[in-house]
């Protein structure tokens, strides 16, 4: 969805092959984006794979195999050209960036918490009704309505093409235990990697793209 927004053509099958893993972490998506003319910045509150997630059903099966692989990707990220901001980004900051028309974002969320805002979307709600534990999932944040205080997202798990979610619900879904508050902030302008712009949000956060 992000590549299509940037008018970059690539088949999903090709992306799957380039990713080289079926256990997808946000750092995997960051390395994937590096293969294309895309400017982005990676926000997370945890550098590496958090071993405390071993008790979560969602992570339990793959985490032992992922710990070393994911930690190595983080260690080599800066050298590879990935700018990692070890900090959280607030919903207010995201709304300002989205409203500028220059950015979209990929956010890691708890799908169960997000789906609770769609009571009429039974196909999604029923899918997670039997599992109230953490369920990792990615959505694209692409719009914001200031009057309604709602974000427009694109969610492959939703049956609707256009989806809106309240800022409160989105914050809860992307900041719960298990997400590391991971977010990839993506510039909608194709960029030469050598000329990466920066965005000043507030005195404590300087995003280099």
C-alpha positions in Angstrom: 0.0 0.0 0.0 2.8 2.4 0.8 4.7 1.7 -2.4 1.5 2.2 -4.4 1.1 5.6 -2.7 4.6 6.5 -4.0 3.7 5.1 -7.4 6.4 2.4 -7.0 5.4 -0.8 -8.8 6.2 -4.1 -7.1 4.3 -7.4 -6.8 3.4 -8.7 -3.4 5.1 -12.0 -4.3 8.3 -10.2 -5.0 8.1 -8.3 -1.6 7.5 -11.6 0.2 10.7 -13.1 -1.4 12.7 -10.0 -0.6 11.6 -10.1 3.1 13.0 -13.6 3.5 11.0 -14.4 6.6 7.4 -15.1 7.6 7.9 -13.8 11.1 7.7 -10.1 10.3 9.1 -7.5 12.7 9.0 -3.7 12.0 12.8 -3.8 11.5 12.1 -6.3 8.7 9.8 -3.8 7.0 12.5 -1.1 7.4 15.1 -3.2 5.6 12.5 -3.9 2.9 11.8 -0.2 2.3 15.6 0.4 1.9 15.4 -1.5 -1.4 13.2 1.3 -2.8 13.5 5.1 -3.2 11.6 5.7 0.0 12.5 8.1 2.8 11.4 7.0 6.2 12.2 7.1 9.9 11.8 4.3 12.4 10.4 5.0 15.9 10.4 2.4 18.6 10.8 2.3 22.4 12.8 -1.0 22.3 15.9 -1.5 20.3 16.0 -5.2 19.5 13.7 -8.1 20.3 12.2 -7.9 23.8 12.6 -11.2 25.6 9.8 -10.2 28.0 7.4 -11.1 25.2 8.1 -14.8 25.6 5.0 -15.1 27.7 2.8 -13.7 25.0 1.0 -16.4 22.9 1.5 -14.3 19.8 5.3 -14.3 20.2 5.9 -17.6 22.0 6.4 -19.9 19.0 8.8 -17.7 17.0 10.6 -15.5 19.6 13.3 -18.0 20.4 14.3 -18.1 16.7 13.8 -14.4 16.2 15.8 -13.0 19.1 19.3 -13.3 17.5 18.1 -12.4 14.0 16.2 -9.3 15.1 18.9 -8.1 17.4 21.5 -8.4 14.6 19.3 -6.4 12.2 19.1 -3.6 14.8 22.8 -3.6 15.3 23.5 -3.2 11.6 20.6 -0.8 11.0 22.5 2.5 11.2 25.3 1.2 9.0 22.7 0.1 6.5 21.1 3.5 6.4 18.1 3.1 8.7 17.6 6.0 11.2 16.2 4.5 14.4 14.6 6.9 16.9 14.5 5.2 20.3 11.5 7.1 21.4 7.7 7.2 21.2 5.8 9.5 18.8 2.5 10.8 20.1 -0.8 10.8 18.3 -0.8 14.6 18.2 2.5 14.6 16.4 1.3 12.0 14.0 -1.8 14.0 13.2 0.3 17.1 12.5 2.6 15.2 10.1 -0.3 13.5 8.3 -2.2 16.8 8.0 0.8 18.3 6.2 0.1 16.0 3.3 3.7 14.9 3.2 3.7 11.7 5.2 1.9 8.5 5.9 2.9 5.9 8.5 3.0 2.2 9.1 2.0 1.4 12.7 2.2 -1.8 14.6 -1.0 -2.3 16.6 -2.8 -4.8 18.7 -5.4 -6.0 16.2 -7.8 -7.1 19.0 -7.9 -3.6 20.5 -8.3 -1.9 17.2 -11.1 -4.2 16.0 -13.2 -3.3 19.1 -13.9 0.1 17.6 -15.8 -1.6 14.7 -18.8 -3.4 16.3 -20.6 -3.5 13.0 -17.7 -5.2 11.3 -18.6 -8.7 12.5 -16.1 -10.5 10.3 -13.2 -8.7 12.0 -14.7 -8.7 15.6 -15.6 -12.3 15.6 -12.2 -13.3 14.2 -10.6 -12.1 17.4 -13.4 -12.6 19.9 -12.0 -15.8 21.1 -8.5 -14.3 21.7 -8.3 -11.2 23.8 -4.5 -11.5 24.1 -2.1 -9.4 22.0 -2.4 -9.9 18.3 0.3 -8.0 16.3 -0.8 -6.4 13.1 0.2 -3.5 10.8 -2.0 -0.7 9.4 -1.2 2.3 7.3 -2.2 5.7 8.7 -3.0 8.0 5.8 -5.4 10.7 7.0 -6.7 12.7 9.9 -10.1 14.5 10.6 -9.6 17.3 13.1 -13.3 17.8 13.7 -14.0 14.2 14.5 -10.5 13.5 16.0 -10.3 10.4 13.8 -7.5 8.9 11.8 -8.1 7.3 8.4 -6.3 4.0 8.0 -5.9 1.2 5.5 -6.2 -2.1 7.2 -5.9 -5.4 5.3 -7.9 -7.2 8.1 -10.9 -4.9 7.5 -13.6 -5.7 5.0 -14.0 -2.0 4.3 -11.8 -0.1 1.8 -11.9 3.1 3.9 -11.6 2.8 7.7 -11.7 5.4 10.4 -10.6 5.0 14.0 -10.7 7.5 16.9 -7.4 8.9 18.0 -7.9 7.4 21.4 -8.5 3.9 20.1 -5.5 4.1 17.8 -3.3 5.2 20.6 -4.5 2.3 22.8 -3.9 -0.2 20.0 -0.4 1.0 19.1 0.9 1.6 22.6 -0.1 -1.6 24.4 2.4 -4.2 25.6 3.7 -6.1 22.6 4.0 -3.3 20.0 7.1 -1.5 21.3 5.1 1.5 19.9 6.7 0.8 16.6 6.0 3.2 13.8 7.6 3.9 10.4 7.1 7.5 9.3 7.3 7.7 5.5 7.7 10.7 3.3 5.4 10.8 0.3 8.2 12.3 -1.8 10.6 9.9 -3.5 14.0 10.7 -2.1 17.6 10.3 -3.0 19.0 8.5 0.0 21.9 11.0 0.1 19.7 14.0 0.6 17.5 13.0 3.6 15.3 15.9 4.9 14.5 16.3 8.6 11.3 17.4 10.4 11.2 19.3 13.7 8.3 18.2 15.8 9.2 19.7 19.1 12.5 20.5 20.9 12.9 16.9 22.0 12.2 15.1 18.8 14.1 15.6 15.6 13.1 13.2 12.8 15.7 12.5 10.1 14.2 10.9 7.1 
